[in-house]
Amino acid sequence: MKKVFILLLLFPAFFACKKPGRDCAPEVNGIIRDYTGKLDGCKMMIELSNGKKLEVHSLPAGTVLIDGRQVAIKYKIAENVFSICMAGDIADIISIRYL
């Protein structure tokens, strides 16, 4: 009976991130890099600590990207968006903070 009760308590936690408006993306670290003039069609990108590159599609209002700065971000991959840069995934930045 205890096991069933514990499972019933934990059940909503498994679906909490599926609700619209929930910010469940993990925070990852990276460095902002300016690829303007270095790679055709590329501008500011974020190089994640795992080596993956993100082409920035959208940012929170009022955010300014500064080349060379370390950041912690939450993001989601943009769908149905295309770019000529092709150096990384195109991402919508949900939150960003400078480290």
VOBA-1610 file (N, C-alpha, C; in pm, whole numbers, padded with zeros to 5 digits, always signed):
BEGIN
Met+00082-00120+00000Met+00000+00000+00000Met+00087+00127+00000Lys+00197+00122+00075Lys+00286+00238+00079Lys+00344+00268-00059Lys+00380+00164-00134Lys+00438+00183-00266Lys+00339+00250-00360Val+00214+00210-00353Val+00111+00270-00438Val+00093+00416-00402Phe+00092+00446-00272Phe+00075+00584-00226Phe+00191+00672-00274Ile+00313+00621-00264Ile+00431+00697-00308Ile+00425+00720-00459Leu+00386+00618-00535Leu+00375+00634-00680Leu+00270+00738-00717Leu+00160+00740-00644Leu+00056+00839-00671Leu+00104+00980-00640Leu+00189+00994-00539Leu+00245+01126-00507Leu+00344+01172-00613Leu+00422+01080-00668Leu+00525+01116-00766Leu+00470+01129-00907Phe+00357+01071-00937Phe+00300+01070-01071Phe+00288+01209-01133Pro+00234+01310-01062Pro+00225+01444-01125Pro+00360+01505-01161Ala+00465+01469-01088Ala+00598+01526-01116Ala+00649+01483-01253Phe+00611+01364-01299Phe+00656+01316-01429Phe+00599+01397-01544Phe+00485+01457-01524Phe+00418+01531-01631Phe+00419+01682-01610Ala+00487+01731-01508Ala+00487+01874-01477Ala+00545+01957-01590Cys+00648+01909-01658Cys+00712+01985-01765Cys+00635+01980-01896Lys+00535+01898-01905Lys+00456+01887-02028Lys+00352+01998-02040Lys+00326+02067-01929Lys+00225+02172-01931Lys+00277+02295-02005Pro+00193+02360-02085Pro+00236+02481-02156Pro+00278+02590-02057Gly+00383+02663-02093Gly+00429+02773-02009Gly+00530+02732-01904Arg+00554+02603-01887Arg+00652+02557-01789Arg+00792+02569-01849Asp+00885+02617-01769Asp+01024+02630-01811Asp+01103+02514-01752Cys+01115+02405-01826Cys+01178+02284-01775Cys+01310+02252-01844Ala+01357+02339-01928Ala+01484+02313-01997Ala+01598+02321-01895Pro+01696+02231-01906Pro+01810+02238-01814Pro+01899+02357-01849Glu+01967+02411-01749Glu+02059+02522-01773Glu+02196+02465-01811Val+02254+02519-01917Val+02385+02475-01964Val+02478+02595-01978Asn+02607+02571-01968Asn+02706+02677-01979Asn+02764+02684-02119Gly+02806+02804-02157Gly+02867+02822-02287Gly+02938+02956-02296Ile+02993+02982-02414Ile+03063+03109-02441Ile+03004+03168-02568Ile+02978+03298-02564Ile+02926+03368-02682Ile+03042+03395-02778Arg+03021+03363-02905Arg+03122+03384-03007Arg+03061+03460-03125Asp+03133+03557-03176Asp+03088+03633-03293Asp+03152+03572-03417Tyr+03071+03509-03502Tyr+03120+03446-03624Tyr+03096+03533-03747Thr+03060+03659-03727Thr+03039+03749-03839Thr+03168+03762-03920Gly+03160+03732-04049Gly+03277+03740-04136Gly+03368+03618-04131Lys+03348+03529-04035Lys+03431+03409-04024Lys+03365+03291-04094Leu+03235+03280-04080Leu+03156+03176-04148Leu+03043+03245-04222Asp+03022+03209-04347Asp+02918+03272-04428Asp+02780+03260-04363Gly+02713+03373-04350Gly+02576+03375-04300Gly+02564+03364-04149Cys+02675+03353-04077Cys+02669+03337-03932Cys+02691+03471-03862Lys+02629+03485-03747Lys+02647+03603-03662Lys+02689+03555-03524Met+02621+03598-03422Met+02652+03556-03285Met+02603+03413-03263Met+02690+03331-03204Met+02655+03194-03172Met+02699+03166-03029Ile+02644+03061-02971Ile+02684+03020-02838Ile+02747+02882-02849Glu+02873+02872-02806Glu+02941+02743-02801Glu+02920+02684-02663Leu+02850+02573-02657Leu+02821+02509-02529Leu+02945+02437-02477Ser+02946+02409-02349Ser+03061+02343-02286Ser+03087+02204-02344Asn+02986+02142-02405Asn+03005+02009-02466Asn+03053+02019-02611Gly+03080+02141-02661Gly+03131+02162-02796Gly+03023+02191-02899Lys+02897+02171-02864Lys+02786+02197-02955Lys+02772+02348-02976Lys+02733+02389-03097Lys+02714+02530-03127Lys+02566+02558-03150Leu+02521+02673-03099Leu+02383+02716-03117Leu+02380+02848-03192Glu+02304+02850-03299Glu+02279+02975-03369Glu+02157+03038-03302Val+02171+03161-03256Val+02065+03226-03180Val+01955+03274-03273His+01835+03226-03248His+01717+03268-03325His+01642+03378-03252Ser+01620+03359-03122Ser+01551+03461-03043Ser+01610+03465-02902Leu+01599+03582-02841Leu+01651+03608-02707Leu+01543+03671-02620Pro+01556+03663-02488Pro+01466+03740-02402Pro+01481+03890-02432Ala+01373+03963-02418Ala+01372+04106-02449Ala+01482+04180-02372Gly+01552+04269-02442Gly+01653+04353-02381Gly+01789+04288-02364Thr+01805+04166-02412Thr+01933+04096-02397Thr+02030+04138-02508Val+02153+04167-02468Val+02259+04201-02562Val+02368+04095-02549Leu+02409+04037-02662Leu+02514+03936-02660Leu+02650+04003-02673Ile+02743+03963-02586Ile+02877+04021-02583Ile+02977+03910-02615Asp+03053+03929-02722Asp+03149+03829-02767Asp+03249+03794-02657Gly+03272+03663-02639Gly+03370+03615-02544Gly+03321+03596-02402Arg+03199+03637-02373Arg+03146+03625-02237Arg+03091+03486-02212Gln+03115+03436-02090Gln+03060+03308-02048Gln+02918+03329-02000Val+02831+03234-02035Val+02690+03244-01999Val+02636+03110-01952Ala+02527+03117-01881Ala+02445+03000-01848Ala+02311+03025-01916Ile+02266+02929-01997Ile+02142+02950-02073Ile+02047+02832-02058Lys+01922+02861-02085Lys+01820+02759-02106Lys+01769+02785-02247Tyr+01753+02679-02325Tyr+01713+02698-02464Tyr+01628+02582-02512Lys+01563+02606-02626Lys+01494+02498-02695Lys+01527+02513-02843Ile+01535+02401-02912Ile+01566+02402-03054Ile+01446+02458-03130Ala+01472+02556-03217Ala+01366+02618-03297Ala+01322+02521-03407Glu+01194+02511-03426Glu+01141+02421-03529Glu+01094+02502-03649Asn+01108+02443-03767Asn+01066+02505-03892Asn+01132+02641-03917Val+01259+02652-03877Val+01338+02773-03898Val+01463+02731-03973Phe+01501+02809-04072Phe+01615+02774-04156Phe+01715+02889-04160Ser+01840+02856-04186Ser+01945+02956-04190Ser+02052+02913-04291Ile+02124+03011-04345Ile+02234+02977-04435Ile+02364+02951-04358Cys+02365+02977-04229Cys+02485+02959-04148Cys+02524+02811-04139Met+02434+02726-04101Met+02453+02581-04093Met+02574+02537-04011Ala+02610+02613-03907Ala+02724+02577-03823Ala+02680+02515-03691Gly+02551+02514-03666Gly+02499+02458-03542Gly+02348+02455-03544Asp+02290+02410-03434Asp+02145+02408-03422Asp+02091+02549-03403Ile+01974+02575-03457Ile+01909+02705-03439Ile+01825+02696-03312Ala+01847+02790-03220Ala+01784+02780-03089Ala+01716+02909-03046Asp+01606+02893-02974Asp+01539+03003-02905Asp+01593+03002-02762Ile+01653+03112-02720Ile+01709+03121-02586Ile+01596+03162-02491Ile+01569+03075-02394Ile+01460+03100-02298Ile+01508+03193-02188Ser+01628+03166-02135Ser+01685+03253-02032Ser+01836+03253-02049Ile+01897+03364-02009Ile+02043+03377-02020Ile+02092+03462-01906Arg+02206+03421-01849Arg+02270+03502-01745Arg+02420+03494-01765Tyr+02484+03608-01747Tyr+02630+03614-01763Tyr+02697+03562-01637Leu+02804+03486-01656Leu+02879+03430-01543Leu+03002+03513-01513
//
